[in-house]
Amino acid sequence: MCEGEVMNADWEQRVAEVWNSFEAYEEDRAAEFRALIDELAAELPEGDPLGLFERACAFDSTGYSDRAVPLYQEALDRGLGGSHKQRAVIQLASSLRNVGRAEEGVALLTPELVGPSNELDDAVRSVLALCLADLGREREGLALVLGALAPHLPRYQRSMAHYARALVEPVPS
């Protein structure tokens, strides 16, 4: 492992430790939590997409979706990669929904439905369902959520998957 990888692993570990302590920061201490994330992000080069992403997450998690949106967008524009990229897309879509821009959230998440499957599939579908509901497309949202839930059920997997499809497929005449 080279020196940069060691620093990156150490930095990621310290970020994870701050996030693991998030619950200790009540609403009246949200600024304190964001300051810790800012300190860590400041260790990275100016404009580093990972630092922007972590700052966006901190704003988002403390109730400031409006301040998170531009940071997520900039992180993605600057080439945020790996699993952070998909997390940023999901969280940006959620924040867009929170600030009344659900249609932009749908546009961001819809392509994620056809990408390679991974552990974030259910999160994609959940946030997309919320965006669709905000746009008056509840049946589509419910179909997504039921489709995501079906594989996790101990029984009725085929039935729920069928019901999910039936919510959005045209009724035969």
LOKELO-186891 format. One record per residue: y, x, z of N, C-alpha, C, O in turn; residue number from 1; residue in three letters. Coordinates in steps of 0.05 Angstrom, whole numbers, plus 5000, padded with zeros to 4 digits. Atoms other than C-alpha are relative to their C-alpha. Layout:
<nodes>
NODE   n.yy   n.xx   n.zz   ca.yy   ca.xx   ca.zz   c.yy   c.xx   c.zz   o.yy   o.xx   o.zz   pos   code
NODE      Y      X      Z       Y       X       Z      Y      X      Z      Y      X      Z   NUM    ALA
...
</nodes>
This chain:
<nodes>
NODE   n.yy   n.xx   n.zz   ca.yy   ca.xx   ca.zz   c.yy   c.xx   c.zz   o.yy   o.xx   o.zz   pos   code
NODE   4976   5017   5000    5000    5000    5000   5025   5018   5000   5027   5036   5016     1    MET
NODE   4976   4984   5001    5067    5029    4981   5021   4991   5020   5018   4969   5032     2    CYS
NODE   4980   5006   4979    5129    5029    5025   5013   4973   4996   5017   4959   5016     3    GLU
NODE   4988   5026   5006    5161    4968    4991   4982   4977   5008   4991   4957   5018     4    GLY
NODE   5019   5021   4992    5098    4927    5002   4998   4997   5030   4995   4975   5040     5    GLU
NODE   5001   5001   4971    5095    4946    5075   5025   4986   5011   5022   4969   5029     6    VAL
NODE   4976   5013   4991    5168    4926    5085   4999   4970   4994   5006   4954   5011     7    MET
NODE   5001   5028   5008    5156    4861    5047   4980   4985   5019   4986   4962   5027     8    ASN
NODE   5019   5013   4982    5094    4844    5089   5012   4997   5028   5008   4977   5041     9    ALA
NODE   4987   5001   4973    5133    4861    5153   5021   4978   5000   5023   4963   5019    10    ASP
NODE   4978   5020   5002    5192    4818    5130   4988   4972   4999   4997   4954   5014    11    TRP
NODE   5013   5026   5001    5146    4760    5112   4989   4992   5027   4990   4968   5034    12    GLU
NODE   5011   5006   4973    5113    4765    5180   5022   4991   5019   5018   4973   5035    13    GLN
NODE   4977   5007   4982    5180    4763    5216   5011   4973   4993   5019   4957   5010    14    ARG
NODE   4990   5027   5009    5202    4703    5174   4980   4979   5011   4988   4958   5022    15    VAL
NODE   5020   5019   4990    5136    4668    5192   5003   4996   5030   4999   4973   5039    16    ALA
NODE   4996   5003   4971    5148    4682    5266   5024   4982   5007   5022   4966   5025    17    GLU
NODE   4976   5017   4995    5217    4650    5263   4993   4971   4993   4999   4953   5009    18    VAL
NODE   5008   5028   5007    5188    4589    5227   4981   4989   5020   4982   4965   5025    19    TRP
NODE   5019   5009   4979    5132    4585    5278   5014   4991   5025   5004   4975   5041    20    ASN
NODE   4984   5007   4977    5186    4579    5331   5019   4977   4995   5035   4969   5013    21    SER
NODE   4981   5021   5008    5224    4524    5294   5002   4977   5019   5024   4968   5025    22    PHE
NODE   5000   5023   4982    5203    4468    5341   5015   5005   5026   5024   4986   5039    23    GLU
NODE   4985   4994   4976    5237    4504    5398   5030   4996   4997   5045   4995   5016    24    ALA
NODE   4972   5004   5006    5304    4494    5364   5007   4971   4997   5004   4960   4975    25    TYR
NODE   4992   5028   5001    5327    4424    5382   5024   4997   4981   5036   5017   4973    26    GLU
NODE   4978   5005   5018    5381    4392    5339   5025   5015   5008   5040   5024   4991    27    GLU
NODE   4975   4986   4992    5436    4422    5381   4998   5030   4997   5018   5044   5001    28    ASP
NODE   5003   4972   5004    5408    4491    5366   4992   5007   4971   4983   5029   4965    29    ARG
NODE   5007   4996   5028    5398    4483    5291   5015   5024   4988   5004   5039   4972    30    ALA
NODE   4984   4978   5011    5455    4531    5275   4988   5027   5009   4989   5047   4994    31    ALA
NODE   5012   4975   4990    5421    4584    5318   4975   5007   4984   4971   5030   4977    32    GLU
NODE   5024   4995   5017    5356    4576    5278   5009   5010   4973   4998   5029   4963    33    PHE
NODE   4991   4992   5027    5394    4581    5212   5011   5029   5001   5008   5044   4982    34    ARG
NODE   4990   4973   4997    5428    4644    5238   4978   5021   5000   4981   5042   4988    35    ALA
NODE   5022   4981   5001    5361    4677    5250   4989   5004   4972   4983   5026   4964    36    LEU
NODE   5009   4998   5028    5339    4661    5179   5021   5015   4984   5013   5032   4967    37    ILE
NODE   4979   4985   5014    5406    4686    5153   4998   5030   5005   5001   5046   4986    38    ASP
NODE   5003   4972   4994    5396    4752    5189   4977   5013   4985   4980   5035   4974    39    GLU
NODE   5023   4990   5015    5328    4761    5157   5006   5001   4970   5000   5021   4957    40    LEU
NODE   4994   5001   5029    5353    4741    5088   5020   5022   4993   5019   5033   4971    41    ALA
NODE   4980   4979   5004    5411    4791    5096   4987   5028   4997   4999   5047   4987    42    ALA
NODE   5014   4975   5003    5359    4847    5099   4991   5005   4971   4986   5028   4963    43    GLU
NODE   5007   4997   5028    5342    4834    5026   5024   5006   4983   5047   5001   4992    44    LEU
NODE   4976   4996   5017    5386    4854    4968   5015   4974   4995   5004   4953   4995    45    PRO
NODE   4982   5023   5005    5445    4808    4954   4988   4984   4977   4982   4995   4956    46    GLU
NODE   5010   5018   5021    5421    4747    4913   4970   5001   4997   4960   4989   4977    47    GLY
NODE   5029   5000   5002    5348    4761    4925   4989   4971   5001   4997   4956   5020    48    ASP
NODE   5009   5028   5000    5311    4696    4907   4985   4992   5025   4987   4968   5033    49    PRO
NODE   5015   5007   4976    5267    4699    4968   5019   4994   5024   5014   4976   5039    50    LEU
NODE   4980   5005   4979    5327    4704    5015   5014   4973   4995   5019   4958   5014    51    GLY
NODE   4988   5025   5006    5360    4646    4979   4982   4977   5007   4990   4956   5018    52    LEU
NODE   5020   5020   4994    5296    4606    4985   4998   4995   5030   4999   4972   5039    53    PHE
NODE   5002   5004   4971    5290    4618    5060   5025   4987   5012   5023   4971   5030    54    GLU
NODE   4975   5013   4991    5363    4599    5071   5000   4971   4993   5007   4954   5009    55    ARG
NODE   5002   5028   5009    5352    4535    5031   4981   4985   5019   4987   4963   5027    56    ALA
NODE   5019   5013   4982    5291    4519    5073   5012   4995   5028   5008   4973   5039    57    CYS
NODE   4988   5003   4974    5330    4530    5137   5021   4977   5000   5021   4961   5019    58    ALA
NODE   4981   5022   5001    5386    4483    5115   4985   4973   4997   4991   4954   5011    59    PHE
NODE   5015   5024   5005    5336    4432    5090   4986   4990   5025   4987   4966   5032    60    ASP
NODE   5015   5007   4976    5295    4433    5154   5017   4992   5023   5008   4980   5043    61    SER
NODE   4982   5007   4978    5356    4424    5197   5019   4977   4992   5040   4973   5004    62    THR
NODE   4985   5024   5007    5383    4363    5160   5023   5004   4980   5040   4986   4978    63    GLY
NODE   4978   4995   5018    5429    4394    5108   4989   5003   4971   4992   5024   4959    64    TYR
NODE   5011   5000   5027    5395    4376    5042   5022   5007   4979   5017   5021   4960    65    SER
NODE   4978   4994   5019    5463    4379    5007   5006   5029   4998   5014   5039   4976    66    ASP
NODE   4995   4971   5001    5471    4452    5025   4975   5015   4990   4977   5038   4980    67    ARG
NODE   5025   4987   5009    5398    4468    5009   4998   4999   4969   4988   5018   4957    68    ALA
NODE   5004   5003   5029    5400    4442    4937   5010   5023   4984   4995   5034   4968    69    VAL
NODE   4991   4978   5017    5445    4496    4907   4985   5026   5005   4982   5043   4987    70    PRO
NODE   5015   4975   4993    5406    4551    4944   4973   4999   4987   4964   5020   4976    71    LEU
NODE   5026   5002   5014    5339    4526    4918   5004   5005   4970   4989   5020   4958    72    TYR
NODE   4995   4997   5028    5368    4521    4848   5006   5029   4992   4995   5039   4972    73    GLN
NODE   4994   4972   5006    5396    4591    4851   4975   5018   5003   4971   5036   4987    74    GLU
NODE   5024   4985   4997    5331    4619    4878   4981   4998   4976   4970   5017   4966    75    ALA
NODE   5016   5004   5024    5293    4588    4820   5012   5013   4975   4998   5025   4959    76    LEU
NODE   4986   4988   5023    5346    4611    4770   4997   5030   5000   4996   5043   4979    77    ASP
NODE   5002   4971   4997    5339    4682    4797   4971   5010   4998   4966   5034   5003    78    ARG
NODE   5028   4991   5005    5264    4683    4785   4982   4999   5024   4962   5014   5025    79    GLY
NODE   5019   5003   4978    5232    4662    4850   4972   4995   4989   4969   4979   4971    80    LEU
NODE   5027   5002   5011    5158    4670    4838   4979   4994   5020   4984   4988   5043    81    GLY
NODE   5023   5004   4984    5089    4660    4865   5000   4972   5013   5011   4953   5001    82    GLY
NODE   5002   5026   4987    5074    4604    4914   5027   4990   5009   5031   4966   5013    83    SER
NODE   4973   5008   4991    5146    4605    4936   5014   4983   4978   5029   4964   4984    84    HIS
NODE   4988   5015   5022    5166    4579    4867   4992   4970   5001   5010   4953   5000    85    LYS
NODE   5008   5028   4999    5124    4516    4872   5011   4986   5025   5019   4963   5024    86    GLN
NODE   4988   5012   4975    5146    4504    4944   5029   4994   4996   5039   4973   5004    87    ARG
NODE   4972   5005   5005    5218    4511    4921   5004   4975   4983   5023   4960   4987    88    ALA
NODE   4997   5024   5018    5208    4459    4866   4995   4975   5016   5010   4955   5013    89    VAL
NODE   5006   5024   4984    5176    4410    4915   5023   4995   5019   5032   4972   5021    90    ILE
NODE   4979   5004   4980    5229    4421    4968   5027   4993   4987   5042   4977   4998    91    GLN
NODE   4975   5007   5015    5286    4418    4917   4999   4971   4992   5018   4956   4995    92    LEU
NODE   5003   5028   5008    5259    4352    4891   5004   4982   5024   5017   4961   5021    93    ALA
NODE   4996   5016   4976    5256    4325    4962   5029   4999   5008   5040   4978   5015    94    SER
NODE   4971   4999   4993    5327    4348    4976   5017   4985   4981   5035   4971   4989    95    SER
NODE   4985   5016   5020    5352    4318    4911   4997   4971   5006   5017   4956   5005    96    LEU
NODE   5004   5027   4992    5321    4253    4933   5017   4992   5023   5030   4971   5024    97    ARG
NODE   4984   5005   4976    5355    4258    5000   5030   4997   4995   5044   4984   5010    98    ASN
NODE   4971   5002   5006    5423    4266    4967   5005   4980   4977   5027   4980   4965    99    VAL
NODE   4995   5022   5019    5413    4207    4920   4995   5007   4971   5005   4994   4953   100    GLY
NODE   5005   4991   5028    5388    4245    4858   4970   5000   4995   4959   5019   4984   101    ARG
NODE   5029   5002   5003    5316    4220    4857   4990   5004   4971   4969   5015   4967   102    ALA
NODE   5009   4997   5028    5313    4219    4781   4997   5029   4993   4979   5036   4977   103    GLU
NODE   5003   4971   5005    5324    4295    4780   4974   5010   5014   4961   5028   5004   104    GLU
NODE   5025   4993   4986    5267    4301    4831   4976   4993   4984   4957   5008   4982   105    GLY
NODE   5022   5008   5017    5221    4262    4785   4997   5019   4977   4975   5027   4970   106    VAL
NODE   5001   4982   5023    5240    4307    4727   4989   5027   5008   4975   5040   4992   107    ALA
NODE   5010   4974   4991    5225    4369    4768   4970   4999   5006   4955   5018   4999   108    LEU
NODE   5028   5002   4990    5158    4345    4796   4980   4991   4979   4956   4998   4980   109    LEU
NODE   5019   5010   5020    5127    4310    4736   4985   5022   4986   4960   5019   4983   110    THR
NODE   5015   4979   5012    5109    4375    4701   4979   5013   5018   4960   5025   5009   111    PRO
NODE   5018   4988   4980    5075    4399    4765   4973   4985   5001   4953   4996   5009   112    GLU
NODE   5025   5015   5000    5023    4344    4756   4979   5011   4980   4955   5006   4984   113    LEU
NODE   5018   4989   5020    4993    4379    4696   4995   5030   5003   4980   5041   4987   114    VAL
NODE   5004   4971   4995    4996    4450    4723   4973   5004   5013   4958   4986   5019   115    GLY
NODE   5025   4994   4987    4937    4486    4753   4999   4988   5028   5020   4988   5042   116    PRO
NODE   5003   5013   4974    4910    4451    4815   5001   5021   5022   4990   5043   5019   117    SER
NODE   4999   4982   4977    4924    4483    4883   5004   4984   5025   5005   4959   5025   118    ASN
NODE   4997   5013   4974    4935    4468    4956   5026   4983   5003   5029   4968   5022   119    GLU
NODE   4975   5015   4998    5004    4439    4942   5000   4974   4983   5020   4959   4982   120    LEU
NODE   5002   5024   5016    4979    4383    4896   5008   4974   5015   5023   4958   5004   121    ASP
NODE   4994   5024   4985    4983    4330    4950   5030   4998   5007   5042   4977   5008   122    ASP
NODE   4971   4999   4994    5054    4352    4969   5016   4992   4975   5035   4976   4977   123    ALA
NODE   4987   5008   5025    5075    4346    4896   5000   4970   4997   5020   4957   4992   124    VAL
NODE   5004   5028   5004    5047    4276    4892   5015   4983   5021   5026   4962   5015   125    ARG
NODE   4986   5015   4979    5076    4254    4959   5030   4999   4995   5042   4978   4997   126    SER
NODE   4971   5000   5005    5147    4276    4943   5007   4985   4975   5027   4971   4974   127    VAL
NODE   4995   5015   5024    5142    4249    4873   4998   4970   5005   5014   4954   4994   128    LEU
NODE   5002   5028   4993    5119    4182    4902   5025   4990   5014   5034   4968   5008   129    ALA
NODE   4975   5008   4986    5180    4180    4947   5023   4998   4980   5039   4979   4982   130    LEU
NODE   4979   5001   5021    5226    4196    4888   4997   4975   4983   5017   4961   4978   131    CYS
NODE   5005   5024   5016    5193    4141    4847   5008   4975   5015   5019   4956   5004   132    LEU
NODE   4993   5024   4984    5201    4091    4904   5030   4996   5001   5040   4974   5000   133    ALA
NODE   4971   5002   4999    5275    4107    4909   5011   4989   4973   5033   4979   4973   134    ASP
NODE   4991   5010   5026    5280    4090    4835   4988   4973   4993   4991   4963   4970   135    LEU
NODE   5012   5026   5005    5244    4023    4843   4974   5000   4986   4965   4980   4975   136    GLY
NODE   5026   4997   5014    5179    4049    4815   4977   5004   5021   4962   5022   5019   137    ARG
NODE   5019   4998   4978    5137    4036    4877   4971   5001   4992   4955   5015   5004   138    GLU
NODE   5029   5001   5009    5072    4020    4840   4991   5027   4990   4969   5035   4996   139    ARG
NODE   5007   4974   5009    5073    4087    4806   4997   5019   5024   4979   5036   5024   140    GLU
NODE   5001   4983   4977    5087    4121    4872   4975   4995   5017   4962   5014   5026   141    GLY
NODE   5025   5007   4985    5031    4083    4907   4976   5011   4986   4957   5020   4999   142    LEU
NODE   5022   4990   5015    4984    4102    4851   4996   5030   5004   4974   5040   5007   143    ALA
NODE   5002   4972   4995    5000    4175    4861   4989   5007   5027   4972   5024   5031   144    LEU
NODE   5009   4995   4972    4990    4172    4936   4971   4993   5004   4956   5008   5016   145    VAL
NODE   5028   5008   4998    4925    4134    4931   4982   5020   4985   4960   5027   4995   146    LEU
NODE   5015   4980   5015    4901    4183    4878   4997   5026   5015   4976   5039   5014   147    GLY
NODE   5001   4976   4983    4918    4241    4924   4982   4997   5024   4968   5015   5032   148    ALA
NODE   5016   5006   4976    4885    4208    4984   4970   4998   4994   4954   5006   5010   149    LEU
NODE   5028   5007   5007    4820    4187    4949   4981   5023   5005   4960   5019   5017   150    ALA
NODE   5020   4979   4996    4786    4256    4948   4996   5008   5030   4976   5020   5036   151    PRO
NODE   5002   4992   4972    4798    4264    5023   4984   4979   5017   4978   4984   5040   152    HIS
NODE   5014   5021   4986    4763    4199    5042   4970   5006   5003   4958   5016   4984   153    LEU
NODE   5029   4996   4997    4692    4202    5070   4984   4981   4983   4961   4987   4976   154    PRO
NODE   5013   5020   5017    4675    4140    5030   5022   4987   4983   5045   4991   4987   155    ARG
NODE   4982   5016   5017    4706    4096    4976   5017   5018   4982   5038   5008   4972   156    TYR
NODE   4984   4982   5017    4731    4156    4936   5003   4988   4971   5025   4987   4961   157    GLN
NODE   4999   5011   5027    4713    4125    4868   5017   4974   4999   5032   4970   4981   158    ARG
NODE   4986   5025   4999    4740    4057    4888   5030   5005   5002   5046   4993   4986   159    SER
NODE   4972   4995   4997    4807    4084    4911   5012   5013   4975   5035   5007   4968   160    MET
NODE   4991   4987   5024    4814    4128    4850   5003   4979   4978   5023   4979   4963   161    ALA
NODE   4998   5022   5019    4800    4067    4807   5024   4982   5005   5039   4975   4987   162    HIS
NODE   4977   5017   4993    4850    4024    4845   5027   5014   4994   5046   5001   4985   163    TYR
NODE   4976   4985   5006    4902    4079    4838   5007   4998   4970   5030   4993   4963   164    ALA
NODE   4995   5002   5029    4894    4080    4762   5008   4971   4992   5025   4968   4975   165    ARG
NODE   4995   5027   5007    4894    4004    4759   5029   4991   5006   5039   4973   4994   166    ALA
NODE   4972   5007   4993    4963    4001    4792   5019   5006   4977   5040   4993   4975   167    LEU
NODE   4981   4992   5021    4995    4034    4731   4990   4996   4972   5005   4998   4953   168    VAL
NODE   5010   5006   5027    4949    4018    4673   5007   4972   4992   5007   4954   5009   169    GLU
NODE   4995   5027   5009    4966    3958    4631   4975   4982   5004   4953   4991   5001   170    PRO
NODE   5021   5019   4996    4925    3896    4646   4990   4991   4973   5006   4983   4956   171    VAL
NODE   5010   5008   5026    4878    3880    4588   5005   4970   4996   5002   4954   5015   172    PRO
NODE   4995   5028   5005    4895    3814    4554   4976   4986   4988   4978   4962   4983   173    SER
</nodes>
